[in-house]
Structures are given as structure tokens and as C-alpha cells.
Amino acid sequence: MELARPFAMSQPAISKHLKVLERAGLISRGRDAQRRPCRIQGRALAEANGWLEGYRQIWEGNFQRLDDLLDELKAKEQKRRRAKR
């Protein structure tokens, strides 16, 4: 319940998310009587972050090229409109 409190999610939904993270190796879960403490697996998280970072750089480059193209098209359209006047 402690994990679900800050989120607009039910405790069962939080549990499902934790199971997915555990299967992915991003967290480990233990047992302490009724509690199930979770630990972040730093190495696995760093590997995932490294993989995502490569894609972030690719997408940033793609979006920058798209921005440049849109700016170029806007400039051409403005020039065409001025020429019509």
C-alpha cells in the first residue's frame, strides 16, 4: 500500500508493474514477514538506460532534421506569398 499511495493506481496495479520490472531484472524483491521489499538493480537499469540513450540520440537527430525541413518549407511558403502580392 505504501508504494501505491503517491500514485493514482490501485495496489494490485502496482503489484503487476513490480512483477514486470522484476521479470525484466530491473528490480529484485525479497521477503520480510508480511513485507516484500524491492531493490533497484543498478547494473540492469544502467544497461537499459544505455540502450535507450542510443535511441534518444537517434530520435533527437530525426526531430531536428524534421524541424529544419519544416522551417525551410515555411520560409518557401512565405516567400511564395510575398511574390504573389
WONORGI-V22200 format. One record per residue. N is the residue number from 1. OMEGA is omega in whole degrees, -180 to 180 (NA if undefined). D_FIRST is the distance of its C-alpha to the first C-alpha in Angstrom with 2 decimals. Layout:
# WONORGI-V22200
N:OMEGA:D_FIRST / N:OMEGA:D_FIRST
This chain:
# WONORGI-V22200
1:-178:0.00 / 2:179:3.79 / 3:-176:5.47 / 4:-174:5.18 / 5:-177:6.18 / 6:-176:9.61 / 7:176:10.40 / 8:-178:12.01 / 9:176:10.28 / 10:178:8.49 / 11:176:5.84 / 12:178:9.28 / 13:177:10.89 / 14:180:8.84 / 15:178:9.67 / 16:179:13.17 / 17:180:13.58 / 18:178:12.76 / 19:178:15.29 / 20:179:17.79 / 21:179:17.55 / 22:178:18.01 / 23:179:20.96 / 24:180:22.42 / 25:-178:22.40 / 26:174:20.58 / 27:170:17.84 / 28:-179:17.98 / 29:179:15.43 / 30:178:16.24 / 31:176:15.51 / 32:-175:15.29 / 33:-179:15.34 / 34:-177:11.96 / 35:176:10.31 / 36:-177:11.03 / 37:180:11.99 / 38:176:13.23 / 39:176:16.55 / 40:177:18.33 / 41:-173:21.74 / 42:-177:24.05 / 43:180:27.16 / 44:179:25.76 / 45:178:24.18 / 46:178:27.59 / 47:179:29.41 / 48:179:27.38 / 49:178:27.98 / 50:178:31.67 / 51:180:32.00 / 52:-179:30.39 / 53:177:32.57 / 54:179:35.69 / 55:178:34.79 / 56:-180:33.85 / 57:178:37.35 / 58:-178:38.97 / 59:176:37.30 / 60:177:38.11 / 61:179:41.71 / 62:-180:41.79 / 63:178:40.49 / 64:177:43.00 / 65:177:45.82 / 66:177:44.74 / 67:180:44.75 / 68:179:48.21 / 69:179:49.50 / 70:176:48.29 / 71:179:49.91 / 72:180:53.09 / 73:178:53.13 / 74:-180:52.62 / 75:178:55.47 / 76:-180:57.73 / 77:179:56.97 / 78:179:57.76 / 79:179:60.95 / 80:180:61.97 / 81:179:61.48 / 82:-179:63.55 / 83:180:66.27 / 84:-176:66.54 / 85:NA:67.37
